[in-house]
Amino acid sequence: MLKNSWTKFTLTLITIVSQTFFKLPVSAVTNSYCQLDQNTITTKENLRQKAIAGNTAAQQEYKQMLQQHGNLLRNCRQNNWLKEQAIWVRLYPCDVQAGSIDKVLDTIVNQGYNAVYLEVFFDSQVLLPKNGNYTPWPSVIDVSGQENRDLYAETLQKGRERGLKVYAWLFSMNFGYLYSQKPDRQPALARNGKGQSSIDVVHDQSQAFIDPYNSQARQDYTQLLQAVIQRRPDGVLFDYIRYPRGSGQQSVVSKVKDLWIYGDASKQTLFRRAQNQQGRWLLERYVNQGFINANDIAQMKNLYPDEKTPLWQGRSASAPNTLSALQIDIWYFTVAHAAQGVIDFLDFASNQVKQRGITTGAVFFPDGNQVVGDVGFDSRLQPWDSFSQNMEWHSMSYALCGNPNCIVDQVKRVLSASSQGSNVMPVLAGFWGRDDGKRPSLESQMEAMRTSAKPVQSISHFAYSWLYPEHTRQRQSCSL
């Protein structure tokens, strides 16, 4: 009797194990990039379609397969030099259709990705349900009958069912065109010395950068950020932590009126950095006039004869008091003030996320902090080397030279500025299995990282829309 019971138990166990694991041999993972083979992909897609159609048996089998693939992917990544391979993803109104998000996420897992960076704030839109959106921006999903759909929360859930980490990816200092058109938000916009906003300067007229010192802009962003972290993503990535980049000569700032410090909040914060009356007077004259000359110095001394030299934060009382020395000091000080606004805005935003125990990351260009010429700077003024070392550094390494060497050089430059190396997570652009003009294949770029940038263990690919353009077009142009 005991023997028969044990035999039945053994047969049942073998049946369960075979249903769960034997359908998916280890050979389903075809290469060192943890990608699944085509037969396995086709089987899963067929199950997905049957599950959507209401086949209950297919729904159960599909759910089991998702879990199996998640386990395979996790094991593959644990045994791979590249512990995390992520992809950047944007959703569209068409993704409210049944099975649409599932197909996107299945494609991601099939290709060996184990993390998703989901865009939740971009181009004046937020990925929040219309009926639960209390931010100044409209919802991405503005479809009749779908007012309560929360594609952000759904993607978090569906991603985790597949063993994926899902980060929220947000534009930061770029609040978008619609925000710039709000009459009551005009003081929040960053402005240069010509009174222009970034809408006037950036050629696509869609990028509206805010004054990082403006309290209204911070309040609006906090409102958005609280909704984002309430849904508990695995991390939050901050993009557009910088000023706009113009074209041609406007891609470089070389004089004070080029700087985006002419919003009232930024100007007043700058003037408060003065440490005596001469310092404040000279800062105001320099910003408003655009330069200082010998007459300005003489007038300053006549107004405040009891002070020996103009002072502001970081300037020593023993610093040279000549015109040329003051011109250099005041120029670099205003540039530092502009850059500090970027750092402060990132800290203000990321601290809210860290308080909830959620990982944060900054997205930046490795050349966004470059000096240009004798006294010029890249107009983005992106001081990423001063970003917190406790954040992930997602460096957009897009250099073009026909081979991976210049891309590796960009990553090495970022690694050299990091105190730990492990927080550097390069962002690569390209295509699987083929070169694209001067841009080498993703495989060749990652192999170069493996051999030449060894602290790197996490890489992401930008973006789903570039790698899967046909599927993206379908998701952009459906009839709802």
Sequence and secondary structure as in RCSB ss.txt:
>XXXX:A:sequence
MLKNSWTKFTLTLITIVSQTFFKLPVSAVTNSYCQLDQNTITTKENLRQKAIAGNTAAQQEYKQMLQQHGNLLRN
CRQNNWLKEQAIWVRLYPCDVQAGSIDKVLDTIVNQGYNAVYLEVFFDSQVLLPKNGNYTPWPSVIDVSGQENRD
LYAETLQKGRERGLKVYAWLFSMNFGYLYSQKPDRQPALARNGKGQSSIDVVHDQSQAFIDPYNSQARQDYTQLL
QAVIQRRPDGVLFDYIRYPRGSGQQSVVSKVKDLWIYGDASKQTLFRRAQNQQGRWLLERYVNQGFINANDIAQM
KNLYPDEKTPLWQGRSASAPNTLSALQIDIWYFTVAHAAQGVIDFLDFASNQVKQRGITTGAVFFPDGNQVVGDV
GFDSRLQPWDSFSQNMEWHSMSYALCGNPNCIVDQVKRVLSASSQGSNVMPVLAGFWGRDDGKRPSLESQMEAMR
TSAKPVQSISHFAYSWLYPEHTRQRQSCSL
>XXXX:A:secstr
 HHHHHHHHHHHHHHHHIIIIITS GGGB STT  B HHHHHHHHHHHHHHHTT HHHHHHHHHHHHHHHHHHHH
HHHTSS  EEEEEE   GGGGSTTHHHHHHHHHHHTT  EEEEEEEETTEE S GGG  SSS BS   TT TT  
HHHHHHHHHHHTT EEEEEEE SB  HHHHT GGGGGGB   TTS  HHHHSTTS   BB TT HHHHHHHHHHH
HHHHHT  SEEEEE  S    SGGGGEE SGGGSS  SHHHHHHHHHTB SHHHHHHHHHHHHHS   HHHHHHH
HHH TT SS  BTT  TTS  SHHHHHHHHHHHHHHHHHHHHHHHHHHHHHHHHTTT EEEEEE TTTT EETTT
EEETT   GGGS TTSEEEEB    SSSTHHHHHHHHHHHHH SSSTTB  EEE BTTB BTTB  HHHHHHHHH
HH TT  EEEEE HHHHSHHHHHHHHS   
